[in-house]
Amino acid sequence: MFFTIKHLHLNELKHLEIAQLDYIMVKLVGLHGLVCQWFDAIEIHDPKVAQLLCKMIPAHCPFKREIKLFDHTLFRIPALCELNPFYEQVVSLRFKALSYLATAVVSRYSPAGNNCGR
């Protein structure tokens, strides 16, 4: 008996056998690996795509905050980005985009390209 993940409900989880839960976990881990490989395989060849990626992927976690009142920290909201299972791949993709843009700018204005800044 195989269950699809979208049809699982919490009340059904207690009736599943350990082997079935192991099967589901293996499938989830396999899916995570495939998505990670897909992110890692992305290559950037267009400056507009690179600029879009750099604009869409933040340089630092936007959720990290310190709530202060009169220079006293009341509480801190931790960086939640590290909880994202694809955080490293997304940051790597932004780095690839930045590297591509830096390389494109250097090659565009280098004397070897015979553009000489024109």
C-alpha positions, 0 to 999 in steps of 0.5 A: 500500500503506497500513499502519496504525500498530498493525501496524508492526513495526521490521523492517518499517520498513526495507522501507517506502519514504520516501513511505510513511513520509512518509504515516505521519508526516503522519497522526501530525502530523494526529492530534496536531493533532486531539487538541490542538484537542480539548483546547483546545475543552474548556469547563468548566461544572461545579464538581465537574468543575473540582475533579476536574481540579485534583486530577488534574492536578498544578501542577508536574511530579512527576518533577523531583527532586534526590537529595542526600546530606549536603547534596551533590547527587548527581544531578538528575532533570529535569522529564520533563513537557515531553516530553509532546506534550500538556503545554501543553494539559493545563496549559491545561485545569488553568488553565481549571478554576482560572479557572472555580472562581475565577469561580464562587466570586466570583459565588456570594458577590458582592452582584450575585448577591443571595446575600450569602454565604448 
